[in-house]
Structure formats: C-alpha cells, structure tokens
Amino acid sequence: MVNVNTVYTTVLYILNKEQRGYITPSEFNSLAVQVQNEIFESYFPDGNQLNRQNQNNTQNDTEFFNMFKDTAYKLYPFEKDAEFTYDTTNNGWYFNSLNSIFKLGEIISTYNTTNPTYESITQLTSRSDYTKITKSKLTAPTIQYPIAITTQSTTNISPFSQSILLVKVNPKPDKLTINCIFTPSNPIWGFTPGAMGQYIYSPSTSIDFELDISEQTNLIIGILKYAGVIIKDPEIVQAATQEAQQVSINEKS
C-alpha cells in the first residue's frame, strides 16, 4: 500500500517549490481517486499485451524481471473468492458487501441435495445464449454443467441504495462462490483544522492507496498532471505527462 500522506505532501512540495499553486485536501482526494482508478484499470490491457509477449516467447522470464507476473502480482490484493447471497425476489445471487466488483472470474456452483455433492464450474453466457441453451432439451444445463448470466437488480437490497450486480444460475445451486476482482477503496487524506485554520493530517480518518508500493511515483505524477489543470499551469501538465509517458515506456520496454 502507498501512504496517502506521503503522496499528498510530495505533490504539495513539488507544486510549491516554485510557488506554482496549491490544491486543497478535497481537490487532492478527488484527484487521488481518479488516478488510482486509472492505474488499476490499466493493469488489464497491459496484462493482455504482456501475456501476448509470453505466448510469443518474447517476454523476459527471469525471476525479478517478468513484467506479466509483476502486473498479476499487483492485482492479488484485489482478488478473492466471494460467497454470494441468494435473493428470492429477483431470483439471483448478489455479493452482500459495499465493495464494488470489477470483474468476475471462475464461478463455482455447489449442489448439496445430491449424492455426491457437486461443485461445478459454471459457464457465464450471454443472455441470448442462455435462452437458447435453457430452452433446448439437448443442451439444457445440469448440475454437472450449469450456466449463468449477469444482470442488475430492479429493487433495492439492504444495505444497497441502488441496483447491484445479480448472477442467475441454472440449475439454481445451494451455494455460489465466485472468484472476483474488486475495485480498490477510495483514498482519503483526512485532516483536522489547526488553530490557524491549517490542515493537520489525521491518520485515523485517512485511507491509504491500496495499490502496490511500486505505484507511488505513478500516483504522484498522475495527480500532478491533473493538479496542473486545476491551478491552470500548463508547464506542470506538460512535465507530468512527459514523465508519465517515459515511465510507461520504461515499464513496457
């Protein structure tokens, strides 16, 4: 994890070094969320590109220099097996947590009413394929070969205040477990007001970046790029953009 106070103080230091401007904690927190999400979402196209290099035998495979493995490693903290809860109203399964699911991986449907108990890998299909498969006697899903589709709930499910992802499985299992990638929590630089109205860092109300420590430089550069827009300084934007491009080239070369 990357300490949010380290990033904020570094950003302020660079901005103030030549009296270029200042960003408030509220502005920083908004930029921090944006940049963290951009870096997190970049892992997936980058991983695909690096995996093609693996398949073509052009990827460095030494212990500490395999970029595909490094990218996969950065995603490990966001990956976990999640046990879903069944909602009878919507006839689907949802994950009972405020954590947002970014991607679904392997789906395991467990059927306890049979002997032996089946833990079946479940195929995720499109809605059109789901309809065709379930209506055909030849291809109808079974407990050995269940299928699933994803949709959104039409009613609120506590503790959610909006529609959430639902997974519908045929045949209906007794338990549903899905390997998921979750989005990182939003970073927050928390503070208390000082006697002179200054912002004093508050660790107890702050949330650190959940990205790997190796992303600290990318976070600082990314936030500086947007900070330059806020304070209307094109030199900051240009310098940060050029540095970000160079870092990207170095990482992928």
MOTA-V423759 format. One record per run of one state. SS is the DSSP state (hx for helix, st for strand, lp for the rest). FROM is the first residue (numbers start at 1). LEN is the number of residues. If there is no record, write none. Layout:
[[SS & FROM & LEN] [SS & FROM & LEN]]
//
This chain:
[[lp & 1 & 1] [st & 2 & 1] [lp & 3 & 1] [hx & 4 & 14] [lp & 18 & 7] [hx & 25 & 31] [lp & 56 & 11] [hx & 67 & 12] [st & 79 & 9] [lp & 88 & 4] [st & 92 & 3] [lp & 95 & 6] [st & 101 & 11] [lp & 112 & 6] [st & 118 & 7] [lp & 125 & 2] [hx & 127 & 9] [lp & 136 & 11] [st & 147 & 6] [lp & 153 & 12] [st & 165 & 6] [lp & 171 & 4] [st & 175 & 8] [lp & 183 & 5] [st & 188 & 1] [lp & 189 & 2] [st & 191 & 3] [lp & 194 & 5] [st & 199 & 3] [lp & 202 & 1] [hx & 203 & 3] [lp & 206 & 1] [st & 207 & 1] [lp & 208 & 1] [st & 209 & 1] [lp & 210 & 3] [hx & 213 & 18] [lp & 231 & 3] [hx & 234 & 19] [lp & 253 & 1]]
//
